[in-house]
C-alpha cells in the first residue's frame, strides 16, 4: 500500500544501515542523473550522441540468433565468459596487459565492483586510505561499510605517497592496519592528474611493506586524449595485492550497468561471496559483448575525439573569464571532469545562487572530501553536453564565479 | 596476471567474508546453471522453449526508437519508473493489490533483493527465523550476513506459526529479538505448500506482537496451475512490517536479472543504501518492460500451461515406481519444484550413485536445511526439461531410489 503506517522499525536497522540514518533523505543520494539545467555539468554522464543505438539493435539480433536460450537463463556466477574475455582483450589492446577470464568478476557497474571489495575486506571501524578529494560515489560506499577514512592529498603526480607512508606508520604505531588503499590512477576524479610511474611503483611497494591491499579504480583509462598510458598498479604489483575495478559505462553506455573487478584468481571466490543473486546480467552482457567485439577500438577512438573537443571547449570558456583571477583550472589528459580551485574571495553561497541563475549544474568540492573541507573547489563534467554548450556553459559558470567574488 | 603469487591476504578479510572461508571452494556455490546431465532437474531453470526471442528483439527496436538515450545512460537509483509501474500493474492484475512505484526498488534478481533486506536489518549474530527447509540460495545469503538462523518446520498449510511463536518467545526470554521472519508463501521452495490464509494472518499478527519484520519471498506466485490466489502477507499486513521480493526470472527469463523489493515507502531509502553502483540496469529494464507491457497476461497464461504439463508428467513418472513404497511426493499447485520424502531405508549415498548413473541432476534435501538434517529428502525441478523428459527422468529417478533401498 502506498499509505505507510507509522510502525517503528528503525530500531531494527543493522549497524551499517544506521550510518547517516538520522537524515534518511541523504540515503536518496543525488546520482549521476539528468536535471533540468541548461548546462548539465553535474554527474559523469556519457555523451548521448555517441550511443550506438543501431549497433546495439544489430548486436541483439545476432546474439539472439546465436545463443538466445543461454542469454535468457541463469549464467555463470562469475559473469558471462565472453564478456570476461572481452575485458581481457581490452586490457591487452590498450595496455599490453595479459590477464585471464578467471581474473575477472562481472558486476553491476564499477560502483558494485568497488562495493564487493569493501564488503570482502572492511569491517566497521577498519582503516582505509583514500585520496582527498576522491569520487563522491565511492565515499558513500566506504562510509556505508563503516570504514574509518584517512584522506591523503593528491598533487600533479597523483596521490602523495610520502603522506601515505605517514598514515600507514601512524596506524602501525597504534597497533592498527590499513585494510586497503583506494586510488583513482588515471585522470583522477575529480582533481584530474594521472599518477606518475614513480608514484605507482612507490604505492605498490608501500602496500607490500605495510601488508595491505590496493583498490585501483580505473573507469576512464581508455579515454586518453594525449600523453602515454602508464602501466596499471595491477600490472606493476607482482605481489598480488591489487584489485582493479573497470566499467563499460564510459566506453559503451552507463545504462548497460556492466563493470568488473580484476583480481588474483584466489581472491575471486571471496569477492563473489558478496555478489548475491546469481551473477550479473547474462543477457545484457551478451548484447554488449556482441557489439564491442566488433567495434571496441573504433568506438573508443570516436569517443576520444568527442571528449577531447568537449574538454578543450570548456577549458577555453572557463579561461576567458578566469585567467584574470588566481583560479586554478585542471586540464586532464582524459576522462570527463574539470576541477577548479575557485579564485580567492569567492563566496560559495553566492556561487550556488549565480550558477543556478545561469542554469549550470555543477558539484561543490565538499562532496569529494573524505574528512571535510573542499568548499574552495568545484567540479564540472564536460562529458554530456555538446561542444558548443561546453564552451557556453563554461563561460557562464566562470561569469558566475566572477559575480561571486567579493 | 593469471599466475597468482602466494602473498597472504586472507588475514585482511572482513568478518563476513571469513564465514565459511576455511573451504574457499564453497564460495563458488553451484548456482542454477546447466550441467551435462541428460535430465536437468537441479536448479530452478525456466523453460527455454518459452523464451520470447522475437518479442525481445521487437521490444529492443521499439525501445531504442522511443527512448534510446535514456536507456544508455544512468537511470534512477530506485530503478526505471516504467518497470516499477509494470510491477504495480502485475500486482493489481494477479492479486488485486494496489501498490505505487514508490514502493518498488528494482534489483539484480530477487536474490539481490533479499540480500538488501538482510544487509539493512541483520548484524552478525542477529536472530532470523526461516522455514526448514527453505531455498538454498537464501540460506547462503543469510549465512554470509552472519545471521543466527532459527528453522521452523513447514506442513501442508505452510510455516508452523505455533512453532514461530515458540521461537519468538524463547528469544524474548533471552532478552533477544528476532530481526525478521523469512518465508516463501506460494508453492514453498522446496517443499511445495502454499501458506493458508489463517497462517498468513497469524504470521502477520506475530510480527506485530513481537515487534519484528517479515521478508516475503514470492518468485512464482503468478505460475499457479490450480487453486486460488491468496492475499500476500504484504497485503494483509496493515502495520507496514512486511517486505516482499519478486522477480521477472520465472515469467520472462532469469538472464534478464530483474527483481525487486516491494516495501513501505519510508523503508526504501534504507534498503537503497545497500544498492551500490547507480541503480539496476536501465537498458535491460526498458527492454523487459517494453515486452511485458504488451504481453504479460498472455505470456503468463502460456507458461502456466507449460509448467502444469511438466509437473503432471514428472509426478506421473515418480508415482509409477514409488507408489509401492512409503515415499511422499509433493504435488504443488504451481512453481517449479517437487519435494520427495525418500522411502524408508533409502541409502542416500547409493541414490547419488544411481541417479548419476541415470544422468539425473537433482538436489539433496540437506542443502535446504538451516540447521542440518534433510538427507531423507530430495528436490527435483521440472521447469527446464520437456514434458516427455520430465516423465522419463522422473521415472528414472524413482528407479534410482528403488535401487538404493536396502
Interface residues (C-beta under 8 A of the other chain):
Chain A: X1 X2 X4 X5 X6 X7 X9 X10 X12 X13 X14 X15 X16 X17 X20 X21 X24 X25 X27 X28 X29 X31 X32 X33 X34 X43 X45 X46 X48 X51 X53 X56 X57 X60 X61 X64 X68 X69 X70 X71 X72 X73 X74 X75 X76 X77 X98 X99 X100 X102 X103 X107 X108 X109 X110 X111 X112 X113 X114 X115 X119 X120 X121 X122 X123 X126 X137 X140 X141 X144 X177 X179 X180 X208 X211 X212 X213 X235 X238 X239 X240 X241 X249 X252 X253 X254 X255 X256 X257 X259 X264 X265 X266 X267 X269 X270 X272 X273 X274 X276 X277 X278 X279 X280 X281 X282 X283 X284
Chain B: X1 X2 X4 X5 X6 X7 X9 X10 X12 X13 X14 X15 X16 X17 X20 X21 X24 X25 X27 X28 X29 X31 X32 X33 X34 X43 X45 X46 X48 X51 X53 X56 X57 X60 X61 X64 X68 X69 X70 X71 X72 X73 X74 X75 X76 X77 X98 X99 X100 X102 X103 X107 X108 X109 X110 X111 X112 X113 X114 X115 X119 X120 X121 X122 X123 X126 X137 X140 X141 X144 X177 X179 X180 X208 X211 X212 X213 X235 X238 X239 X240 X241 X249 X252 X253 X254 X255 X256 X257 X259 X264 X265 X266 X267 X269 X270 X272 X273 X274 X276 X277 X278 X279 X280 X281 X282 X283 X284
